[in-house]
């Protein structure tokens, strides 16, 4: 039956809307850190006194000098669009910072300012990874590039993004968005989650396009020593198509005697390194949404092309604030040093406290503000009134239920033996959380002897 109105005929039967989604979106996993943070926030709003140690966000206010620069920008009417790549003032300040603090030289046209380091990372992956159907043609690949293979043999294949685990939750999903294959390289808590160069070398192939290195790292706070980075650089140099995406967002949150080394500063690595940094972590500017990419102009321009069709330039007000942040002095000056001192105090307390808990393995973080603890000895334990603790996800649900503390399961970071605790919270809050966690865990007994 049809009801005809004017020249339009509409079926009287209800039509079903096509709600199918892109396979690209369907392949993505939602961020567990965001999901758990949202769940904990909802519980707090419902009146449940949950202690939230899941989010990767400093608990400090943005330093006053930076905030004032943003407010002045508003008062001065600095509220219009900026160039897609960012203001020349900010890009020049970033170049100065990278030269003075990191020992790497760039010109403003080799800098792209974006709406957060996450956007910088995604655009870099999208710019250098190609889609295709994976195929193994070991007999014909030889030393051909993918472009040569496509033109000569009609072969296409999925490029690989090499990611050491544990990794920040978005690295793998960014690779999938680019139709690339994430290849995960295991590390071990006994080795402070540092990548073994031999494992890296054994996993590289003609398909390897991008190696992602985060130092200091999220979730483990691992800081790569220069000597190890030099070994990795030698391996990278032997693979002509391999680029390095160096995530340095936690650069200034580092604890002596650890020292940060920028991968692009190593011999021969400038030409093949895309360095990402930003203002969210060290300067407590998460809500200002500002990050940047530095690298060879060819790659940075490609990322800029993506940005021009996605978001255009970053917030003008945030860029003025970022100039003030970079003007605070070397490594953020006293304002950042005070925050790092507080983070270290919290880290030391957590390491000591969990060191007293039976069955827990610890790698003391050298940077960032996370503790990645191995609780796997408790897997297989039955918790009264809860059920079986079989993995990191069920353990985190148990802690949320029994201890009312929100932390993140390690499987989100590629290591199911661990859970991540953020110490971006006051020491008193952390003390209350650890008391609750220890009480909940001492009600159990490790299922596996340690």
N, C-alpha and C positions, 0 to 999 in steps of 0.2 A: 504494500500500500504506500502511496506517495501523497503528500499534501503539497499542492502546487500554489505557491504564492508568487504573483507577478510572473517573471520568467524563470524563477528559481524553483526547482523541485527538490524537496528534501524527504528522505525516507522517514516514515513514521517509526520505524524500528531504530532502537538506540544503536548508534555507531560506536565502536570501540576505538579509542585513541591509541595510536601506536606509541607505546612508552619504552620502546627498545632504546638502548644506549650504545654509544660508540664502543667497539671492542677495546679501544685504547683505554677508555675510562674504566671499563669493566675489569681490566687486568690490574688496576691499581688497588693497593691496600690502603685503607684509611689510616691516618696517623694515630698510633696508640697513645702517644704523649698528649695530643690534643683531646682524644676521647676520654682518657682518664682524668685529665684536668677538668674537662666539662662535667664529668660525672661527679667528681669531688665538689665542684662549685655548686652543682644542683643539690647535693646533700647538705652543704652548708646553708644554702638558701632555705632548705626545708627544716632547718633547725638542728641538724646532726653536727656535732663538733668535730668535723674531720680536719686533720692537720694535712695540709697540701704540700707535699715534697716531690711533685711530679713535673712541674713546669720548669723550663730553662730560662728563667727570667730573673735578673737581679732584683733584690728587694729594696734597693736604694732608690732614692729620687734622682732624677737627672741633675747633675751639678748645677748650681744656681747661675753660674756664668753662661752656661750653654742655654738654659731655659730663658734667661734674659735676652740672649741674642735672638731667640725665636720670637719672643714677645715684641722685641723692637722691630723685627721684620714685619710683623702684623701692623704695628702702629705706623710704620713708614710706608705702608701700602705695598710691601713686597709680596704680593699675593697673586701674581700672574704666572702664566706658563714660563718654564725655563727651557733652554735648549734640550733636546732629547738626551744628549750625553751628559747633561749636568752643566752647571755654571762654570765658566772658565776660572772664576775665583776658587771654587771648591776643587776642581780638578788640578789646578796648580798647587793648591795646598796639599793634596794627596800625593802628588809627585814629590814635593819637598819631604813629606813624611816618609815615603818609601825609600828615598835616597838616604836620609839621615838615620833612620831607625833600622832599615832592612838591608841597606847596601845594594839596592836595585834601582836602576835609572829608567825613567819613563818620561814621555812628553804628554801634555794634556790630551792629545788626540789618541793616546794609548790607554785612556781611562774612560770607563763607562759607569756613571752613577745610576743606581737603580733603587727601586722601592724595597729595600732590604737585601741582605746577602743571599737569601733564598732565591730571589728572582735572578740575581747575578749567576748563581750556580746553575739554575735551570736553563737559563739562556745559553750558558757555555756548553752544556750537554747537548742541547738542541742544535747548536751551531756546528758542532764537529762530528756528531754521530749521524749515520745514514740508516734509513730503513731498508728492509729487504727480507728475502726468505733465506733462512739459514741453510747452508749446504756445505758439505765437507769435500773439497776437491784437493786433497793433499797432494795428489799426483801431478796436478797442473798449476797449483798456486805459485810455487817457487818464490821468486822475489817480486812478482807482479803486485802492483797496488790494486785495490778494489776497482778503481776506475778503469785500469787496464784490463782487468778480468771481465768487467761488464762489456767493454767494447770489443774484446777479443773473443771471449768465450760465451758471452751472454749470461754470465753468472752473477747473481747478486747474493749477498749473505748479510746476516745481522752482525753489526760490529759489537764488540764487547767493551763494557766498562768494568775495570778491575777495582774491586772494593775490599779492603781489609776489614775483617770483622773483629770486634764489634764496631758498628758504623752508625752514623746519624740516620734516623729513620727515613729521611727523604731521598738519600742517595740512590737507593735501588729503584724507587718509584720514578725518579727523574729519568733514569736510564730507560725504564719501560715507556715513559711518555715519548722518548725519542726513538722508540722501536729498536732499542739496543738491548743486549743481553747483559744483565749484571752477573759478574763472575766473582763469587765471594771467596776470599782467602782467609783461612782460619789463623787466629793468634791464640796465645794462652796466657792466663792470669799469672802463671809462674814466671813468664817472661815479660811481665808488665804490659801485655797486649801489644807488643811491638812486632811489626811484620818481619818475618824471616826472609832475607833476600833470596835464599835458595828456593823457597816456596814460590815467591814472585816469579823468578826466572823459569821455573818449571811450568807455570801456568800461562805464560805469554805465547801468543801465536800471531799469525798474519791478521787475525780478526781483532786483535787487541788495539783499541783506539785511544782509550782514556784510562789513566790511573788516578784514582781519587785518594788524596792524602789529607787528613785533618790533623793538625798539630798546633796547639793542644787539642785533644780529641773530645768529642762528645760521643759516647757516654762515659769513657773511662778516665779522662783527664790525662791521657798518655801524651808525653812530650818526646818527640823523636830527637835523639842526639845527632849532632852534625855528622859524626862519623858514619852512623847508620844511613843517614840521608845520602851521603856521598856514595855508599855502596849501592843504594837503590838507583842513584843517578847514573852510575856506570852501566847498570843493567838497562835502564831506559835508553841510554845513548846507543845501545846496540840494536834498537828497534826503531827504524826510521819513521814509522807512522804513529808511534806512541806519543801521546801528549800527557801532561800532568795537570790535574786540577787541584790546586793547593788551597784548602780551606783554612784560613788563618784568623777566623773571627774571634777566637779566644786568645789571641796573641799576647795581650797585655795581662791576662789573668794567669800568672805563672809564678811558681814558688821556687825561690833559690834552693839549691844551686842550679836548677834547670835553666836552660837558656834557649830562647826561640831562634830557629833558623828558617829563613824563607827559602823555599825550594828553588825559586828563580835566581837566587844569589849564588847557587853552586855552578861551577865551571860547565859551560855548554848547555845549561838548562834554561836560560832566559828565553831562548827562541821557541821552546816547546812547553813553557809553563804558563798557565792561566791562574793568576793569583786572585783570590776572593777574600775580601775583608769587609768590615762595616763598623757601625757605631753602637749597635744594640747592646752588646755584652759589656765591654770595658767601660763605656760611658753611661750605662743604664738608660739607654735610649730606645728600648724595644718598641714603644708606641710611635716613635718618630719615623719608623720604617725607612731606613737608609743604609745601603750597602754599595760596594763598588767592585768592579773587575779591572785588573791591570794585566796587560799582555801585549804581544805583537799586534800592530795595527790591523793586520789582515783579519785576525780572529775577533778583536774587539769591535771592529766595524760590522762584522757579521752579527754579533750579539746586539749591536745597536739597531740593526735592521729589524730584528725580531722585536725589540723593545718599542720601536717606532710604530709598529702595528698592534702592539698589545696594550701598553700603558702610557707611552710617551714619557716625558721627563718626570723625575721625582719631585716631591713637594718642595716648593720654593722656600718655605719657612724652615723646613728641616735642613735644607742645604745651608742656610745662613747659620743655623745652630751647629751644624757639623764643622763649619769653618772655625767657630769659636772653640769647639771641642779639640780640634787639631792645634789650636793656639794655646792650649793649657800647658804645653811643654812636652819634653821627651817622655814618651810612653804614657801620656796623659797627666803627667805631673803629680802633684800631691793629692788631687781629687781621686784619681784612679788608685794611687798607692794606698790610700786609706781604705778603699773598698777591698783591695787585694789582701791587706793585713787582716781584715775581718773575715774574709773567705778562708784564709789560712788557719785562723784560730778555730773556725768551725770544722774545717777538714781534720785538724789535729784531734779535736774532741771526738769526732766520729770514728776515726781510725782507732783510737784508744778504746772507745766504748765497744765497738763491734769486735775488736780483737779479743775481748773478754767473753764473747759469746761462742759457745761450743759449736764446732762444725762449720764455721764461716771462714772463707778464704778472702784475703784482702790484697789488692794491689794499690799502694798509696799513690793517689793522683798527684801529678806534678804540675797540673794546670787545670783551667776551667773550674767549675763548681759542682762536680758530680762525683759520687762514689759508686763504683760498679762492683757489687759484692756477690761472691759465689755462695749461694745457699743450697746448692744441689744436693748436699748431704741430707737434707730434709725431705727430698722428693721420695714419695712412697709412704709417707707418714699419714696416718688417719688422724684428723683433728676432730675432737668431740664437738658435736653440734654443727660441724661444717662439712666434713667429708674428706676425701682423699686429696692430699697435696701432691700433684703429679708433675708439675712443671712451674715455670716462672709466672705464668698467668694465674694459675690457681693459687699460688703463694701470695701474689699481690691482692687477689680477691679476699683471701683469708686475712691479710693484714688490714685491708679496708674494713672488713666485717668485724674482726675481733680487736684490732688495735686502733681503728679509726684513723689510719694513716694512709695517704695515697702516694704510692710510688709506682714506678713503671717496670713492667716485666722485661727481662732481657731478650726474649724472643723478638721483640720489636726492633732490637739492634743487632740481630743475627747471632745471639749467644744466649741460649735458653737456660744456661746454668746460673745466670746472674739476675739481679734486679738493680735498677738505677735509682739512687737517692740523690735528689738535688739539695745542696746546702745553701741555696740562695734564699735563706730565711734567717730570722734572728736566732742567736744562740739559744735563747730561752725556748723558742719554738722547737728547735732541733733537740734540745734536751728533753722536752716533753714527748716528742715523737719517739726518740730512742728508748725512753723508759717504757712507752707503750709497746713498741716492737719487741723489746727484750722480754717483757712480761708475756706477750703472746707466743714468742718462740720458746721460752723456757717451759711452757705448758706442753711442748712437744719434745721428742727425743730424735736426734738425727737417725734416719733410717739406714744411713751408710756411715761406717766408721771412718774418721778422718785422721 
